[in-house]
């Protein structure tokens, strides 16, 4: 009989929520960029997604009820002439109090834990506002910002990996004996 494998449940944080939401939306359908804060809209978008019909969807990741409440105190109100749909992603256990705060014009995605890890699912789907359509310049800027994000991430990963390798090499030299080379 095969041994069953059970994932250990890590504490939910915004990064895990982002990954669950991105898996739900499907990167083959949406181009999705995290943390757009300049160059395109007048506020920070936790996730900004562009679909095959060139419509932008903003996804706000809210990990707690206080985080959700604070979002409604912001001046921008998630208003944009190019974003045609707003969706809140929240932990599933927040749904009841969140429904009292999130307007019906916004979609809702819930995130929960199951045997595969954290997964997202639609709770409320909303249509795009057809009057809000980005120009080709907005779309190109979106892709520029995405490529900038990729190279910044690769740089960070390289530096992190190099630091780990350097630290590991220093520790190895201190804790190992030298053996003759076999090959």
N, C-alpha and C positions, 0 to 999 in steps of 0.2 A: 504494500500500500504506500502511495506517495505521501511524503510529509507535507502538511499544509503550511503555507508561508503566510504569516500575518505581519503586516507593516506596523511598526511602532508609531503611535500618533504623536506627531510633533505639535507644539503650540501653534495655533493659527496666527499668521501675521500677514501683512499686506502682500508680501512677495509670493507666499503660497496661494493667496486669493487670486493674484494676477495670473499665475500659472494655470489655475483651475478655470478661470474665465477665458483665457486664451485657448485652452483645449476645447472648451464649449463652442466658442465662436468659430474656430477652425482657421488656421493661418492659410489654408488653401482658398478660403472664401474672402477673408479680410486681411488687409495689410494692417498690422497693429503695432503702434509705437507707445512705449511707456513714458510717462512723465514729460509730456510736452508742456513747457512753461514759457517759452518765448518763440518768436519768429512766425507764429501762425494765428494764435488766438490771444485774447486779453486776460486769460487766467490759466492756471495750471490744470491740465487734464491728466488724471492718473493713467488712463489708457485712452488713446485716440485711434479709432479704427476706420478704415476706408474700405467700402465694399466694391463689388464689381460694377455697380451702377454709379460709382463716384459720389457716394453719400457718406458723410462723416457721422460716426456715432461716438459720443463721449461716454466712457464708463468710469464712474466714480467708485473707488474702493473704500468701503467704510467698515472698519473692524470693530467699532463699538458704537453704542447709542450716543455717547457724548460726541464722538467724531461726526456722526450723522447730524446731530443737532447743530454743531458748529458750522457745518456746511451751509445751512440756511441763513446764517448770519453774515455771510460774505456778500460784498456789494455787487459782484458781477452776476449773481444769480444763474450762472451757467448759460447766459444769453450770448449767442454768437450768430452772425449772419451766415456762417458756413456749416455749422453743426446742426444736423437735422433731427437728431435723436439723442436723448439723455437716458442713461441706464445707471441704476445704483446696484452695486454688488455688495451683498451683506452676508454675514453668517446666518445660517438657517434659523438658529434659535432667536434671532432678533426680529423675525418677520412681523409678529403681532404689534409691538410698539412702533416699528418702522412704518407700517401701513398708515399709521396716524400722522406721520410726518412727510412721507414721500408723496408728492402730487400725482394724481392719476395720469398726468401727461408724461410721466417718466416710467420707464421700464424697471423691472426688478429681476436680478439674478441672485439666487441663493447659493451658498457654498456650504457643503457638509462633508463629514468624514464617513468613508465606508472602507470596505476591504481593499480597495484600489488606491486609497489615499484621499486627498481632498478633491472633491468633484463639484462642479457647478451645474446648475440647471435653471431653466427659465421659470420664474414665478409669474411675471406679468410681461407680456410683449407689447410694445407700442409701435405704431407706424411712424415712418419718417415724415417730417414736415416738408412737403414737396416744394415749398416756396424758398427753402434754404438750400442752395446748390453752390458748391465751390467752383471757382474758376480754374482753368488749367494752371495758372500761376500758383494758386493755393495747393493744388495737388502736387505740383513739382516741388514746392517748398516742403510739403509733408514728407516726400521721399528723400529730400536733402537732409532734413532733420533726422530721419530714420537711419540714413547711412552714417551721419555724424555719430549717432548713438552706437552703432555697431563698432566703429573704430575706437571710440572711447572705451567701450566694454572690452574689446580685444586687448587694448593697452593695459587696462586694469587687470585683466586675467593674466597677461604675460608677466606683469610686475609681481602679482601675487604668487604665481607659479615659480618665478625666479627666486623670490624671497624664501619660499618653502624649500626649494632645492638647496639654496645657500645655507639655510638653517640646518637642514638635514645633513648636508655634507660636513658642516662644522661638528655636529653631534657625532656623526659616524667616525670622524677622525679621532675624536676623544675616546670613544668607547669600543674600538675594534683593534684587533691585532693585525699585523700585516702578514699575509700568506703569499706563497710563491704563485706566480701566474701560471695557470694551467693551459691556457690557450693563447 
